[in-house]
Amino acid sequence: MAKVGILAIQGDFKNHEYWFQKNGLKTTLIKECWPKNIDALVLPGGESSVMLKYLANKKSFSLTLINEIKNGLPVFATCAGLIILSSKIEKSTIQPFKILNIEIRRNGYGSQYFSGKKKIFLKDKRVYINSIFLRAPRILNAGNNIEVLGLVDKEPVLIKQKNILATTFHPEISNNLEILNYFERIL
């Protein structure tokens, strides 16, 4: 059984922990020390600027995290996790990790007031699912190596790049097992 490490410095890590455990996966929360025995990593939603500032102050930890991802560790990034991994954040001085070949806009769908459910079209299954968008980022540009798996109004919201599955929304809140199934396929 795969063991999933969940970055637990801030944000929605407890919902991810509950969601993965409920669906039969072992989890471990990661705060400052890199665990030796994880098969996958979750970068949860939360406040991306707080998370990036924290990680900037933990250089050794951040370098290990980046190297593990670049060396093929399966990653599931939601909302702020997607922002952290992006190549560019529109109108921001904060530097993301530049791993995902995307440019994003923070709060791309509007403030907290505009948060809520949206219908996501899953391209390969040709079905719609509902999920929760909370101050969600918007993907402005996606590079050639980005596979778009899900759309809202013809805009990418669920993407894959090699070993990384990333969402602009929060499937762990709405308990979308379809999204968990996508992730389990890259484990």
OpenMM code with the backbone's topology and positions (N, CA, C; nanometers):
from openmm import Vec3, app, unit

residues = "MET ALA LYS VAL GLY ILE LEU ALA ILE GLN GLY ASP PHE LYS ASN HIS GLU TYR TRP PHE GLN LYS ASN GLY LEU LYS THR THR LEU ILE LYS GLU CYS TRP PRO LYS ASN ILE ASP ALA LEU VAL LEU PRO GLY GLY GLU SER SER VAL MET LEU LYS TYR LEU ALA ASN LYS LYS SER PHE SER LEU THR LEU ILE ASN GLU ILE LYS ASN GLY LEU PRO VAL PHE ALA THR CYS ALA GLY LEU ILE ILE LEU SER SER LYS ILE GLU LYS SER THR ILE GLN PRO PHE LYS ILE LEU ASN ILE GLU ILE ARG ARG ASN GLY TYR GLY SER GLN TYR PHE SER GLY LYS LYS LYS ILE PHE LEU LYS ASP LYS ARG VAL TYR ILE ASN SER ILE PHE LEU ARG ALA PRO ARG ILE LEU ASN ALA GLY ASN ASN ILE GLU VAL LEU GLY LEU VAL ASP LYS GLU PRO VAL LEU ILE LYS GLN LYS ASN ILE LEU ALA THR THR PHE HIS PRO GLU ILE SER ASN ASN LEU GLU ILE LEU ASN TYR PHE GLU ARG ILE LEU".split()
positions = [
    Vec3(0.0846, -0.1181, 0.0000),
    Vec3(0.0000, 0.0000, 0.0000),
    Vec3(0.0892, 0.1246, 0.0000),
    Vec3(0.0564, 0.2191, -0.0850),
    Vec3(0.1339, 0.3430, -0.0967),
    Vec3(0.1182, 0.4294, 0.0285),
    Vec3(0.2269, 0.4977, 0.0632),
    Vec3(0.2242, 0.5912, 0.1747),
    Vec3(0.2406, 0.7321, 0.1187),
    Vec3(0.1451, 0.8182, 0.1495),
    Vec3(0.1403, 0.9529, 0.0949),
    Vec3(0.1846, 1.0529, 0.2013),
    Vec3(0.2870, 1.1321, 0.1688),
    Vec3(0.3300, 1.2409, 0.2557),
    Vec3(0.2514, 1.3658, 0.2217),
    Vec3(0.2027, 1.4349, 0.3230),
    Vec3(0.1216, 1.5550, 0.3025),
    Vec3(0.1925, 1.6730, 0.3676),
    Vec3(0.2268, 1.7738, 0.2873),
    Vec3(0.2908, 1.8937, 0.3410),
    Vec3(0.1950, 1.9592, 0.4397),
    Vec3(0.2381, 1.9744, 0.5642),
    Vec3(0.1479, 2.0172, 0.6714),
    Vec3(0.1972, 2.1439, 0.7400),
    Vec3(0.2400, 2.2407, 0.6608),
    Vec3(0.2884, 2.3659, 0.7208),
    Vec3(0.1777, 2.4690, 0.7362),
    Vec3(0.0736, 2.4560, 0.6559),
    Vec3(-0.0371, 2.5513, 0.6595),
    Vec3(-0.1424, 2.5024, 0.5616),
    Vec3(-0.2649, 2.5415, 0.5815),
    Vec3(-0.3684, 2.5137, 0.4827),
    Vec3(-0.4505, 2.3903, 0.5107),
    Vec3(-0.4940, 2.3257, 0.4033),
    Vec3(-0.5967, 2.2233, 0.4056),
    Vec3(-0.5421, 2.0811, 0.4206),
    Vec3(-0.4312, 2.0639, 0.4904),
    Vec3(-0.3674, 1.9320, 0.4982),
    Vec3(-0.4519, 1.8299, 0.5721),
    Vec3(-0.5297, 1.8709, 0.6723),
    Vec3(-0.6109, 1.7751, 0.7488),
    Vec3(-0.7209, 1.7121, 0.6627),
    Vec3(-0.7814, 1.7924, 0.5744),
    Vec3(-0.8819, 1.7358, 0.4832),
    Vec3(-0.8195, 1.6352, 0.3882),
    Vec3(-0.6998, 1.6636, 0.3397),
    Vec3(-0.6301, 1.5678, 0.2538),
    Vec3(-0.6002, 1.4395, 0.3317),
    Vec3(-0.5504, 1.4545, 0.4530),
    Vec3(-0.5193, 1.3372, 0.5342),
    Vec3(-0.6433, 1.2506, 0.5519),
    Vec3(-0.7546, 1.3123, 0.5885),
    Vec3(-0.8803, 1.2399, 0.6080),
    Vec3(-0.9242, 1.1723, 0.4782),
    Vec3(-0.9192, 1.2466, 0.3681),
    Vec3(-0.9644, 1.1972, 0.2372),
    Vec3(-0.8842, 1.0753, 0.1930),
    Vec3(-0.7496, 1.0834, 0.2029),
    Vec3(-0.6667, 0.9701, 0.1607),
    Vec3(-0.6852, 0.8509, 0.2538),
    Vec3(-0.6894, 0.8734, 0.3853),
    Vec3(-0.7081, 0.7632, 0.4790),
    Vec3(-0.8437, 0.6962, 0.4596),
    Vec3(-0.9461, 0.7770, 0.4392),
    Vec3(-1.0812, 0.7232, 0.4166),
    Vec3(-1.0839, 0.6323, 0.2939),
    Vec3(-0.9975, 0.6619, 0.1993),
    Vec3(-0.9945, 0.5841, 0.0757),
    Vec3(-0.8814, 0.4812, 0.0723),
    Vec3(-0.8324, 0.4436, 0.1919),
    Vec3(-0.7441, 0.3291, 0.2043),
    Vec3(-0.5952, 0.3530, 0.1855),
    Vec3(-0.5512, 0.4779, 0.1827),
    Vec3(-0.4078, 0.5051, 0.1687),
    Vec3(-0.3489, 0.5475, 0.3030),
    Vec3(-0.2262, 0.5057, 0.3288),
    Vec3(-0.1553, 0.5494, 0.4488),
    Vec3(-0.1037, 0.6907, 0.4244),
    Vec3(-0.0990, 0.7707, 0.5297),
    Vec3(-0.0492, 0.9080, 0.5174),
    Vec3(0.0486, 0.9404, 0.6292),
    Vec3(0.1306, 1.0392, 0.6035),
    Vec3(0.2166, 1.0962, 0.7065),
    Vec3(0.2233, 1.2466, 0.6820),
    Vec3(0.2135, 1.3235, 0.7893),
    Vec3(0.2212, 1.4690, 0.7767),
    Vec3(0.3671, 1.5120, 0.7787),
    Vec3(0.4029, 1.6017, 0.6860),
    Vec3(0.5403, 1.6500, 0.6729),
    Vec3(0.5430, 1.7971, 0.7128),
    Vec3(0.6307, 1.8294, 0.8095),
    Vec3(0.6407, 1.9686, 0.8536),
    Vec3(0.7775, 2.0275, 0.8240),
    Vec3(0.8815, 1.9702, 0.8778),
    Vec3(1.0152, 2.0269, 0.8580),
    Vec3(1.1185, 1.9253, 0.8137),
    Vec3(1.0994, 1.8007, 0.8484),
    Vec3(1.1965, 1.6962, 0.8131),
    Vec3(1.1403, 1.6120, 0.7004),
    Vec3(1.2246, 1.5843, 0.6024),
    Vec3(1.1799, 1.5043, 0.4886),
    Vec3(1.1762, 1.3570, 0.5281),
    Vec3(1.0615, 1.2904, 0.5123),
    Vec3(1.0536, 1.1482, 0.5479),
    Vec3(1.1242, 1.0612, 0.4441),
    Vec3(1.1732, 0.9477, 0.4879),
    Vec3(1.2470, 0.8584, 0.3984),
    Vec3(1.1579, 0.7565, 0.3293),
    Vec3(1.0363, 0.7417, 0.3754),
    Vec3(0.9564, 0.6286, 0.3273),
    Vec3(0.8210, 0.6691, 0.2687),
    Vec3(0.8177, 0.7718, 0.1850),
    Vec3(0.6908, 0.8056, 0.1212),
    Vec3(0.6959, 0.7676, -0.0274),
    Vec3(0.5784, 0.7334, -0.0783),
    Vec3(0.5653, 0.6949, -0.2183),
    Vec3(0.5062, 0.8064, -0.3037),
    Vec3(0.4515, 0.9088, -0.2381),
    Vec3(0.3889, 1.0203, -0.3088),
    Vec3(0.3823, 1.1397, -0.2146),
    Vec3(0.3556, 1.2564, -0.2722),
    Vec3(0.3524, 1.3813, -0.1962),
    Vec3(0.2274, 1.4600, -0.2317),
    Vec3(0.1654, 1.5210, -0.1307),
    Vec3(0.0525, 1.6114, -0.1521),
    Vec3(0.0944, 1.7512, -0.1098),
    Vec3(0.0712, 1.8476, -0.1996),
    Vec3(0.0876, 1.9893, -0.1683),
    Vec3(-0.0531, 2.0468, -0.1634),
    Vec3(-0.1062, 2.0713, -0.0424),
    Vec3(-0.2472, 2.1075, -0.0282),
    Vec3(-0.2748, 2.2544, -0.0585),
    Vec3(-0.4038, 2.2846, -0.0612),
    Vec3(-0.4463, 2.4240, -0.0708),
    Vec3(-0.4186, 2.4961, 0.0596),
    Vec3(-0.4234, 2.6258, 0.0532),
    Vec3(-0.3968, 2.7122, 0.1679),
    Vec3(-0.3603, 2.8498, 0.1172),
    Vec3(-0.2833, 2.9209, 0.1922),
    Vec3(-0.2375, 3.0538, 0.1518),
    Vec3(-0.0997, 3.0394, 0.0880),
    Vec3(-0.0952, 3.0484, -0.0452),
    Vec3(0.0274, 3.0201, -0.1191),
    Vec3(0.1428, 3.1124, -0.0812),
    Vec3(0.1160, 3.2389, -0.0558),
    Vec3(0.2264, 3.3300, -0.0219),
    Vec3(0.2869, 3.2932, 0.1127),
    Vec3(0.2061, 3.2531, 0.2085),
    Vec3(0.2563, 3.2098, 0.3397),
    Vec3(0.3405, 3.0829, 0.3228),
    Vec3(0.2901, 2.9890, 0.2434),
    Vec3(0.3612, 2.8633, 0.2232),
    Vec3(0.4944, 2.8862, 0.1514),
    Vec3(0.4936, 2.9700, 0.0478),
    Vec3(0.6172, 2.9974, -0.0261),
    Vec3(0.7198, 3.0697, 0.0611),
    Vec3(0.6753, 3.1631, 0.1450),
    Vec3(0.7687, 3.2330, 0.2353),
    Vec3(0.8280, 3.1359, 0.3365),
    Vec3(0.7447, 3.0470, 0.3890),
    Vec3(0.7931, 2.9464, 0.4833),
    Vec3(0.8983, 2.8580, 0.4168),
    Vec3(0.8668, 2.8087, 0.2974),
    Vec3(0.9588, 2.7196, 0.2264),
    Vec3(1.0873, 2.7909, 0.1861),
    Vec3(1.0790, 2.9207, 0.1575),
    Vec3(1.1996, 2.9985, 0.1240),
    Vec3(1.2953, 3.0043, 0.2428),
    Vec3(1.2417, 2.9984, 0.3643),
    Vec3(1.3248, 3.0015, 0.4850),
    Vec3(1.3761, 2.8634, 0.5254),
    Vec3(1.3296, 2.7599, 0.4591),
    Vec3(1.3726, 2.6218, 0.4859),
    Vec3(1.4413, 2.5687, 0.3606),
    Vec3(1.5543, 2.6276, 0.3263),
    Vec3(1.6208, 2.6002, 0.1981),
    Vec3(1.6547, 2.4527, 0.1778),
    Vec3(1.7106, 2.3882, 0.2779),
    Vec3(1.7488, 2.2478, 0.2640),
    Vec3(1.6251, 2.1606, 0.2394),
    Vec3(1.5219, 2.1843, 0.3170),
    Vec3(1.3958, 2.1107, 0.3026),
    Vec3(1.3373, 2.1343, 0.1638),
    Vec3(1.3349, 2.2614, 0.1198),
    Vec3(1.2793, 2.2965, -0.0114),
    Vec3(1.3582, 2.2332, -0.1245),
    Vec3(1.4904, 2.2329, -0.1137),
    Vec3(1.5729, 2.1709, -0.2178),
    Vec3(1.5465, 2.0208, -0.2273),
    Vec3(1.5312, 1.9562, -0.1127),
    Vec3(1.4984, 1.8135, -0.1123),
    Vec3(1.3634, 1.7911, -0.1783),
    Vec3(1.2645, 1.8719, -0.1415),
    Vec3(1.1311, 1.8620, -0.1989),
    Vec3(1.1369, 1.8773, -0.3513),
    Vec3(1.2050, 1.9800, -0.4001),
    Vec3(1.2178, 2.0048, -0.5438),
    Vec3(1.2886, 1.8888, -0.6132),
    Vec3(1.3987, 1.8419, -0.5550),
    Vec3(1.4730, 1.7302, -0.6153),
    Vec3(1.3905, 1.6021, -0.6207),
    Vec3(1.3167, 1.5735, -0.5146),
    Vec3(1.2317, 1.4537, -0.5137),
    Vec3(1.1265, 1.4606, -0.6243),
    Vec3(1.0655, 1.5781, -0.6412),
    Vec3(0.9642, 1.5954, -0.7463),
    Vec3(1.0286, 1.5799, -0.8838),
    Vec3(1.1421, 1.6465, -0.9044),
    Vec3(1.2104, 1.6385, -1.0343),
    Vec3(1.2608, 1.4974, -1.0641),
    Vec3(1.2859, 1.4186, -0.9592),
    Vec3(1.3313, 1.2805, -0.9769),
    Vec3(1.2159, 1.1810, -0.9906),
    Vec3(1.0921, 1.2320, -1.0000),
    Vec3(0.9791, 1.1453, -1.0318),
    Vec3(0.8840, 1.1099, -0.9202),
    Vec3(0.9009, 1.1655, -0.8000),
    Vec3(0.8054, 1.1373, -0.6924),
    Vec3(0.6665, 1.1827, -0.7368),
    Vec3(0.5657, 1.0952, -0.7326),
    Vec3(0.4306, 1.1378, -0.7691),
    Vec3(0.3812, 1.2476, -0.6742),
    Vec3(0.3206, 1.3508, -0.7333),
    Vec3(0.2758, 1.4672, -0.6568),
    Vec3(0.1310, 1.4987, -0.6921),
    Vec3(0.0544, 1.5312, -0.5886),
    Vec3(-0.0816, 1.5815, -0.6070),
    Vec3(-0.0850, 1.7207, -0.5455),
    Vec3(-0.1075, 1.8212, -0.6275),
    Vec3(-0.1066, 1.9613, -0.5816),
    Vec3(-0.2438, 2.0226, -0.6047),
    Vec3(-0.3022, 2.0765, -0.4979),
    Vec3(-0.4322, 2.1416, -0.5107),
    Vec3(-0.4198, 2.2891, -0.4780),
    Vec3(-0.4797, 2.3722, -0.5593),
    Vec3(-0.4931, 2.5157, -0.5370),
    Vec3(-0.3584, 2.5818, -0.5047),
    Vec3(-0.3278, 2.6074, -0.3786),
    Vec3(-0.1999, 2.6694, -0.3420),
    Vec3(-0.0824, 2.5800, -0.3807),
    Vec3(-0.1011, 2.4490, -0.3745),
    Vec3(0.0045, 2.3567, -0.4176),
    Vec3(0.0393, 2.3759, -0.5642),
    Vec3(-0.0632, 2.3968, -0.6473),
    Vec3(-0.0426, 2.4256, -0.7888),
    Vec3(0.0331, 2.5579, -0.8047),
    Vec3(-0.0030, 2.6580, -0.7261),
    Vec3(0.0649, 2.7881, -0.7318),
    Vec3(0.2129, 2.7726, -0.6972),
    Vec3(0.2422, 2.6973, -0.5919),
    Vec3(0.3803, 2.6752, -0.5481),
    Vec3(0.4645, 2.6136, -0.6599),
    Vec3(0.4075, 2.5208, -0.7345),
    Vec3(0.4821, 2.4497, -0.8385),
    Vec3(0.4855, 2.5226, -0.9726),
    Vec3(0.4038, 2.6263, -0.9892),
    Vec3(0.3934, 2.6951, -1.1183),
    Vec3(0.5251, 2.7603, -1.1600),
    Vec3(0.5330, 2.7952, -1.2876),
    Vec3(0.6519, 2.8634, -1.3399),
    Vec3(0.6453, 3.0131, -1.3199),
    Vec3(0.5234, 3.0678, -1.3233),
    Vec3(0.5088, 3.2124, -1.3104),
    Vec3(0.3740, 3.2457, -1.2476),
    Vec3(0.3773, 3.3439, -1.1562),
    Vec3(0.2561, 3.3958, -1.0947),
    Vec3(0.2378, 3.5379, -1.1461),
    Vec3(0.1260, 3.5622, -1.2129),
    Vec3(0.0994, 3.6950, -1.2680),
    Vec3(0.1017, 3.8018, -1.1578),
    Vec3(0.1680, 3.9135, -1.1864),
    Vec3(0.1723, 4.0302, -1.0969),
    Vec3(0.2155, 3.9932, -0.9547),
    Vec3(0.3221, 3.9168, -0.9435),
    Vec3(0.3698, 3.8754, -0.8118),
    Vec3(0.5213, 3.8841, -0.8062),
    Vec3(0.5713, 3.9236, -0.6915),
    Vec3(0.7161, 3.9244, -0.6700),
    Vec3(0.7620, 3.7952, -0.6036),
    Vec3(0.6685, 3.7167, -0.5554),
    Vec3(0.7006, 3.5887, -0.4917),
    Vec3(0.7371, 3.4878, -0.6000),
    Vec3(0.8470, 3.4194, -0.5818),
    Vec3(0.8951, 3.3222, -0.6794),
    Vec3(0.8458, 3.1817, -0.6472),
    Vec3(0.7712, 3.1209, -0.7397),
    Vec3(0.7316, 2.9807, -0.7211),
    Vec3(0.8474, 2.8874, -0.7558),
    Vec3(0.8248, 2.7574, -0.7449),
    Vec3(0.9300, 2.6575, -0.7663),
    Vec3(0.9649, 2.6337, -0.9127),
    Vec3(0.8830, 2.6783, -1.0046),
    Vec3(0.9095, 2.6673, -1.1493),
    Vec3(0.9262, 2.5222, -1.1949),
    Vec3(0.8337, 2.4375, -1.1512),
    Vec3(0.8353, 2.2971, -1.1911),
    Vec3(0.7245, 2.2693, -1.2930),
    Vec3(0.6040, 2.3175, -1.2662),
    Vec3(0.4938, 2.3021, -1.3611),
    Vec3(0.5042, 2.4096, -1.4687),
    Vec3(0.4918, 2.3719, -1.5921),
    Vec3(0.5058, 2.4647, -1.7042),
    Vec3(0.3749, 2.5412, -1.7279),
    Vec3(0.3375, 2.6222, -1.6271),
    Vec3(0.2147, 2.7017, -1.6358),
    Vec3(0.2376, 2.8407, -1.5784),
    Vec3(0.1585, 2.9350, -1.6265),
    Vec3(0.1501, 3.0680, -1.5655),
    Vec3(0.0119, 3.0778, -1.5043),
    Vec3(0.0047, 3.1302, -1.3820),
    Vec3(-0.1239, 3.1360, -1.3131),
    Vec3(-0.1526, 3.2772, -1.2621),
    Vec3(-0.2785, 3.2986, -1.2300),
    Vec3(-0.3242, 3.4202, -1.1620),
    Vec3(-0.3861, 3.3756, -1.0303),
    Vec3(-0.3313, 3.4258, -0.9204),
    Vec3(-0.3897, 3.3953, -0.7899),
    Vec3(-0.5299, 3.4559, -0.7822),
    Vec3(-0.6193, 3.3916, -0.7099),
    Vec3(-0.7588, 3.4370, -0.6965),
    Vec3(-0.8195, 3.4671, -0.8340),
    Vec3(-0.7921, 3.3818, -0.9297),
    Vec3(-0.8305, 3.4050, -1.0682),
    Vec3(-0.9796, 3.4100, -1.0946),
    Vec3(-1.0584, 3.3523, -1.0061),
    Vec3(-1.2044, 3.3544, -1.0233),
    Vec3(-1.2694, 3.4582, -0.9329),
    Vec3(-1.1870, 3.5342, -0.8600),
    Vec3(-1.2402, 3.6372, -0.7717),
    Vec3(-1.2118, 3.6086, -0.6262),
    Vec3(-1.2585, 3.6952, -0.5420),
    Vec3(-1.2359, 3.6876, -0.3974),
    Vec3(-1.3156, 3.5725, -0.3354),
    Vec3(-1.3063, 3.5596, -0.2060),
    Vec3(-1.3775, 3.4563, -0.1303),
    Vec3(-1.5271, 3.4581, -0.1610),
    Vec3(-1.5816, 3.5758, -0.1847),
    Vec3(-1.7239, 3.5908, -0.2152),
    Vec3(-1.7648, 3.5069, -0.3362),
    Vec3(-1.6751, 3.4928, -0.4341),
    Vec3(-1.7050, 3.4197, -0.5563),
    Vec3(-1.6685, 3.2721, -0.5482),
    Vec3(-1.6231, 3.2279, -0.4318),
    Vec3(-1.5905, 3.0867, -0.4135),
    Vec3(-1.7181, 3.0037, -0.4141),
    Vec3(-1.7038, 2.8790, -0.4547),
    Vec3(-1.8196, 2.7900, -0.4536),
    Vec3(-1.8003, 2.6735, -0.5475),
    Vec3(-1.9112, 2.6045, -0.5773),
    Vec3(-1.9076, 2.4869, -0.6639),
    Vec3(-1.9061, 2.5280, -0.8106),
    Vec3(-1.8327, 2.4494, -0.8883),
    Vec3(-1.8325, 2.4635, -1.0333),
    Vec3(-1.8365, 2.3232, -1.0937),
    Vec3(-1.8922, 2.3144, -1.2148),
    Vec3(-1.8940, 2.1875, -1.2877),
    Vec3(-1.7667, 2.1747, -1.3685),
    Vec3(-1.6976, 2.0639, -1.3503),
    Vec3(-1.5720, 2.0353, -1.4193),
    Vec3(-1.5985, 1.9260, -1.5225),
    Vec3(-1.5554, 1.9501, -1.6448),
    Vec3(-1.5675, 1.8504, -1.7506),
    Vec3(-1.4398, 1.7674, -1.7545),
    Vec3(-1.4509, 1.6369, -1.7285),
    Vec3(-1.3367, 1.5457, -1.7361),
    Vec3(-1.3268, 1.4958, -1.8801),
    Vec3(-1.2199, 1.5360, -1.9475),
    Vec3(-1.2073, 1.5119, -2.0908),
    Vec3(-1.2083, 1.3645, -2.1287),
    Vec3(-1.1317, 1.2817, -2.0581),
    Vec3(-1.1212, 1.1414, -2.0988),
    Vec3(-1.2480, 1.0616, -2.0691),
    Vec3(-1.3217, 1.1020, -1.9677),
    Vec3(-1.4441, 1.0298, -1.9311),
    Vec3(-1.5680, 1.0920, -1.9939),
    Vec3(-1.5522, 1.2138, -2.0431),
    Vec3(-1.6615, 1.2885, -2.1056),
    Vec3(-1.7812, 1.3014, -2.0114),
    Vec3(-1.7505, 1.3318, -1.8841),
    Vec3(-1.8542, 1.3529, -1.7835),
    Vec3(-1.8228, 1.4809, -1.7058),
    Vec3(-1.9245, 1.5294, -1.6373),
    Vec3(-1.9083, 1.6452, -1.5494),
    Vec3(-1.9106, 1.5996, -1.4045),
    Vec3(-1.8256, 1.6623, -1.3233),
    Vec3(-1.8303, 1.6429, -1.1784),
    Vec3(-1.8338, 1.7810, -1.1146),
    Vec3(-1.8827, 1.7891, -0.9932),
    Vec3(-1.8813, 1.9152, -0.9187),
    Vec3(-1.7625, 1.9169, -0.8259),
    Vec3(-1.7042, 2.0351, -0.8087),
    Vec3(-1.6008, 2.0494, -0.7079),
    Vec3(-1.6029, 2.1916, -0.6534),
    Vec3(-1.5240, 2.2117, -0.5483),
    Vec3(-1.5225, 2.3382, -0.4755),
    Vec3(-1.4025, 2.4223, -0.5185),
    Vec3(-1.4273, 2.5471, -0.5509),
    Vec3(-1.3242, 2.6450, -0.5849),
    Vec3(-1.3227, 2.7494, -0.4741),
    Vec3(-1.2096, 2.7616, -0.4029),
    Vec3(-1.1942, 2.8588, -0.2947),
    Vec3(-1.0806, 2.9545, -0.3295),
    Vec3(-1.1154, 3.0762, -0.3648),
    Vec3(-1.0136, 3.1738, -0.4054),
    Vec3(-0.9136, 3.1074, -0.5003),
    Vec3(-0.9659, 3.0364, -0.5962),
    Vec3(-0.8875, 2.9471, -0.6817),
    Vec3(-0.8000, 3.0224, -0.7813),
    Vec3(-0.6820, 2.9660, -0.8085),
    Vec3(-0.5989, 3.0227, -0.9149),
    Vec3(-0.6583, 2.9888, -1.0515),
    Vec3(-0.6242, 3.0698, -1.1472),
    Vec3(-0.6642, 3.0468, -1.2859),
    Vec3(-0.5380, 3.0204, -1.3668),
    Vec3(-0.5392, 2.9161, -1.4483),
    Vec3(-0.4255, 2.8852, -1.5349),
    Vec3(-0.4368, 2.9733, -1.6593),
    Vec3(-0.3418, 3.0644, -1.6746),
    Vec3(-0.3430, 3.1579, -1.7868),
    Vec3(-0.2776, 3.0988, -1.9105),
    Vec3(-0.1679, 3.0278, -1.8912),
    Vec3(-0.0947, 2.9650, -2.0011),
    Vec3(-0.0462, 2.8283, -1.9553),
    Vec3(-0.0596, 2.7310, -2.0438),
    Vec3(-0.0103, 2.5963, -2.0159),
    Vec3(0.0826, 2.5545, -2.1290),
    Vec3(0.2030, 2.5083, -2.0928),
    Vec3(0.3023, 2.4668, -2.1911),
    Vec3(0.2637, 2.3389, -2.2633),
    Vec3(0.3395, 2.3057, -2.3657),
    Vec3(0.3122, 2.1880, -2.4485),
    Vec3(0.3152, 2.0577, -2.3706),
    Vec3(0.3946, 2.0512, -2.2639),
    Vec3(0.4063, 1.9259, -2.1885),
    Vec3(0.2987, 1.9109, -2.0808),
    Vec3(0.2015, 2.0019, -2.0795),
    Vec3(0.0913, 1.9942, -1.9839),
    Vec3(-0.0261, 1.9223, -2.0494),
    Vec3(-0.0725, 1.8164, -1.9852),
    Vec3(-0.1909, 1.7446, -2.0320),
    Vec3(-0.3116, 1.7982, -1.9555),
    Vec3(-0.4072, 1.8522, -2.0272),
    Vec3(-0.5280, 1.9063, -1.9644),
    Vec3(-0.6295, 1.7933, -1.9522),
    Vec3(-0.6655, 1.7619, -1.8278),
    Vec3(-0.7585, 1.6526, -1.8000),
    Vec3(-0.8988, 1.7012, -1.7682),
    Vec3(-0.9089, 1.8250, -1.7152),
    Vec3(-1.0388, 1.8779, -1.6757),
    Vec3(-1.0509, 2.0251, -1.7065),
    Vec3(-1.1740, 2.0660, -1.7417),
    Vec3(-1.2005, 2.2037, -1.7834),
    Vec3(-1.3219, 2.2608, -1.7119),
    Vec3(-1.3201, 2.3923, -1.6922),
    Vec3(-1.4376, 2.4699, -1.6546),
    Vec3(-1.4480, 2.5796, -1.7582),
    Vec3(-1.5593, 2.5822, -1.8298),
    Vec3(-1.5792, 2.6816, -1.9350),
    Vec3(-1.4595, 2.6888, -2.0295),
    Vec3(-1.4113, 2.5731, -2.0729),
    Vec3(-1.3004, 2.5589, -2.1684),
    Vec3(-1.1653, 2.6059, -2.1144),
    Vec3(-1.1554, 2.6292, -1.9828),
    Vec3(-1.0281, 2.6659, -1.9196),
    Vec3(-0.9765, 2.5481, -1.8375),
    Vec3(-0.8440, 2.5221, -1.8422),
    Vec3(-0.7897, 2.4086, -1.7668),
    Vec3(-0.7977, 2.4298, -1.6153),
    Vec3(-0.8441, 2.3256, -1.5453),
    Vec3(-0.8504, 2.3286, -1.3992),
    Vec3(-0.7920, 2.2022, -1.3367),
    Vec3(-0.7709, 2.1006, -1.4196),
    Vec3(-0.7109, 1.9748, -1.3765),
    Vec3(-0.6064, 1.9397, -1.4815),
    Vec3(-0.4791, 1.9353, -1.4385),
    Vec3(-0.3703, 1.9137, -1.5333),
    Vec3(-0.2750, 1.8061, -1.4830),
    Vec3(-0.1974, 1.7538, -1.5784),
    Vec3(-0.0942, 1.6562, -1.5447),
    Vec3(0.0316, 1.6923, -1.6224),
    Vec3(0.1441, 1.6868, -1.5530),
    Vec3(0.2753, 1.7020, -1.6162),
    Vec3(0.3644, 1.5938, -1.5578),
    Vec3(0.3954, 1.4949, -1.6381),
    Vec3(0.4761, 1.3801, -1.5952),
    Vec3(0.4188, 1.3199, -1.4671),
    Vec3(0.4894, 1.3344, -1.3556),
    Vec3(0.4524, 1.2735, -1.2273),
    Vec3(0.3666, 1.3650, -1.1390),
    Vec3(0.3175, 1.4754, -1.1934),
    Vec3(0.2431, 1.5732, -1.1135),
    Vec3(0.0995, 1.5836, -1.1632),
    Vec3(0.0048, 1.5664, -1.0714),
    Vec3(-0.1356, 1.5930, -1.0970),
    Vec3(-0.1691, 1.7180, -1.0173),
    Vec3(-0.2284, 1.8179, -1.0814),
    Vec3(-0.2552, 1.9447, -1.0127),
    Vec3(-0.3948, 1.9953, -1.0460),
    Vec3(-0.4591, 2.0529, -0.9444),
    Vec3(-0.5933, 2.1085, -0.9604),
    Vec3(-0.5960, 2.2522, -0.9101),
    Vec3(-0.6850, 2.3307, -0.9692),
    Vec3(-0.7079, 2.4656, -0.9180),
    Vec3(-0.8177, 2.4636, -0.8118),
    Vec3(-0.8807, 2.3501, -0.7936),
    Vec3(-0.9948, 2.3341, -0.7027),
    Vec3(-0.9596, 2.2389, -0.5885),
    Vec3(-1.0584, 2.2100, -0.5041),
    Vec3(-1.0387, 2.1286, -0.3835),
    Vec3(-1.1213, 1.9999, -0.3870),
    Vec3(-1.0720, 1.8949, -0.4532),
    Vec3(-1.1485, 1.7699, -0.4561),
    Vec3(-1.1587, 1.7037, -0.3192),
    Vec3(-1.0647, 1.7324, -0.2301),
    Vec3(-1.0669, 1.6702, -0.0969),
    Vec3(-1.1838, 1.7193, -0.0124),
    Vec3(-1.2391, 1.8353, -0.0467),
    Vec3(-1.3549, 1.8878, 0.0262),
    Vec3(-1.4833, 1.8264, -0.0277),
    Vec3(-1.4911, 1.8161, -0.1600),
    Vec3(-1.6128, 1.7624, -0.2208),
    Vec3(-1.6059, 1.6110, -0.2374),
    Vec3(-1.4927, 1.5517, -0.1971),
    Vec3(-1.4740, 1.4063, -0.1990),
    Vec3(-1.4913, 1.3473, -0.3388),
    Vec3(-1.4286, 1.4111, -0.4375),
    Vec3(-1.4339, 1.3608, -0.5744),
    Vec3(-1.3395, 1.2430, -0.5917),
    Vec3(-1.3952, 1.1250, -0.5899),
    Vec3(-1.3128, 1.0054, -0.6047),
    Vec3(-1.2545, 0.9934, -0.7441),
    Vec3(-1.3166, 1.0555, -0.8424),
    Vec3(-1.2609, 1.0540, -0.9779),
    Vec3(-1.1209, 1.1148, -0.9775),
    Vec3(-1.1014, 1.2217, -0.9025),
    Vec3(-0.9715, 1.2891, -0.8974),
    Vec3(-0.8713, 1.2024, -0.8218),
    Vec3(-0.9139, 1.1396, -0.7142),
    Vec3(-0.8268, 1.0472, -0.6414),
    Vec3(-0.7846, 0.9319, -0.7327),
    Vec3(-0.8763, 0.8840, -0.8149),
    Vec3(-0.8431, 0.7766, -0.9090),
    Vec3(-0.7370, 0.8212, -1.0088),
    Vec3(-0.7440, 0.9446, -1.0576),
    Vec3(-0.6387, 0.9968, -1.1462),
    Vec3(-0.5030, 0.9900, -1.0759),
    Vec3(-0.5006, 1.0342, -0.9493),
    Vec3(-0.3751, 1.0361, -0.8756),
    Vec3(-0.3214, 0.8965, -0.8504),
    Vec3(-0.4101, 0.8046, -0.8132),
    Vec3(-0.3659, 0.6676, -0.7855),
    Vec3(-0.3051, 0.6024, -0.9091),
    Vec3(-0.3446, 0.6452, -1.0288),
    Vec3(-0.2883, 0.5889, -1.1519),
    Vec3(-0.1416, 0.6270, -1.1713),
    Vec3(-0.0983, 0.7406, -1.1118),
    Vec3(0.0435, 0.7778, -1.1284),
    Vec3(0.1288, 0.7321, -1.0114),
    Vec3(0.0685, 0.6704, -0.9107),
    Vec3(0.1449, 0.6174, -0.7967),
    Vec3(0.2287, 0.4984, -0.8381),
] * unit.nanometer
topology = app.Topology()
chain = topology.addChain("A")
for resn in residues:
    res = topology.addResidue(resn, chain)
    for name in ("N", "CA", "C"):
        topology.addAtom(name, app.Element.getBySymbol(name[0]), res)
